[in-house]
């Protein structure tokens, strides 16, 4: 195939590049590369960002042309070249190329990448009834036989060899998701969607055999593009493979050095951005999520009841994110650490501890107090707290002086700040 691609490149660069694309994605499929590696390959080869969105299986991956993953919730543009994962299906893979006609190379990249992605999805996810309440209830029931829980997990499309975690939404049904799923952004009328991180730990070849490919305005290939192209490559006299590229400008493969397509490591707890105390998730996508959600730790499928119990505890540490209830809407149980012990000491609906009563009394006197104190408790400095509360630094100092008078203890000393943090956490735990 390599020799054929080289000979074809001398006759028609686009045809040679298309053959290299076919070989490249064949190698990725043989190495059982994960979805992110496949989307990254499409992006780097095309020279534009590539995006995969499968709403049925809750997959959302976007990779920039330089190989950097940068997800987004903005909808794809209708004019972008795209491919469906199944014949006759809706577009699920896009190349973010605007203002140019589809090219032969783009068509081949999309078709081969979509085919490889479909194999990975069928292998790791299947067509899963992710919200089947009966199956979810079974896998989270500690009293159910282990065989019944594993059977339910398989029917949910969960990989028996991969960890998963339970989600406890406030007022909603429990959910079970693969461990690499992250809570994503949602509009005010939608439930939070899930954006996946690295789905497969298998890696792609360390170096890509070709660099970025050109994408000038040449004739597009329909479904079955690569098969038709291969038939043309193996028939007819030399030079008969003409796709319209020679009649136009652009559409030529790049001649740079090979591009490295390295897969990203799985996301860890340390990778989650935050600026709050342990247990809070301060990523912008999570803050825009609707409602409060507790997220259990990643565990083997047989231990999902334990993840569910931890998720319900984490839910108690969440907040509405309003002026009267500031705090994180999404809390990961495995980030709580020793704070989780407070959940056993403060019973919901019971008489609040004295410091919580002091907070509520002070908040009744000063409507700005809770937001201001939350900013102080969750930022690294008073200047950062002033920016978080959207007030001048001197205004923050005046507010804190008044707050300390109402509370009866200082909040600008290390010991007083810790007391404030605990009081805010206990206030959430004391809610009915």
ZIFEN-V541802 format. One record per helix or strand of 3 or more residues. SS is the DSSP state (H for helix, E for strand). FROM is the first residue (numbers start at 1). TO is the last residue. If there is no record, write none. Layout:
SS_FROM_TO ; SS_FROM_TO
This chain:
H_2_11 ; H_13_30 ; H_35_46 ; E_50_54 ; E_59_63 ; E_81_84 ; E_91_95 ; H_104_124 ; H_133_140 ; H_146_155 ; E_164_169 ; E_175_178 ; E_181_183 ; E_194_196 ; H_225_233 ; H_245_247 ; H_269_271 ; H_284_287 ; E_293_295 ; H_301_316 ; E_330_332 ; H_333_335 ; H_337_345 ; H_354_365 ; H_369_378 ; H_382_389 ; H_393_407 ; H_414_429
